[in-house]
Amino acid sequence: MEVANIPKEIAGILESVVAGTEEQSASMEEIRRSANSLAQIATDFQGSVKMFTL
């Protein structure tokens, strides 16, 4: 990240915030994937229970 006319300490903080945001974004994507997998498992299980009880 290129930052002009900003003291190095502030530029470093900004770079850390941007890097942290990108990491958090990746974590949120992983959580979304896990939630979707769990939802699919729950749906499959529900379908199996319905078939078993018929």
Contacts in CASP RR format, 6 or more apart in sequence:
PFRMAT RR
TARGET T0000
AUTHOR 0000-0000-0000
METHOD contacts of the structure
MODEL  1
MEVANIPKEIAGILESVVAGTEEQSASMEEIRRSANSLAQIATDFQGSVK
MFTL
1 11 0 8 1.000
1 14 0 8 1.000
1 15 0 8 1.000
1 18 0 8 1.000
3 11 0 8 1.000
3 14 0 8 1.000
3 15 0 8 1.000
6 14 0 8 1.000
END
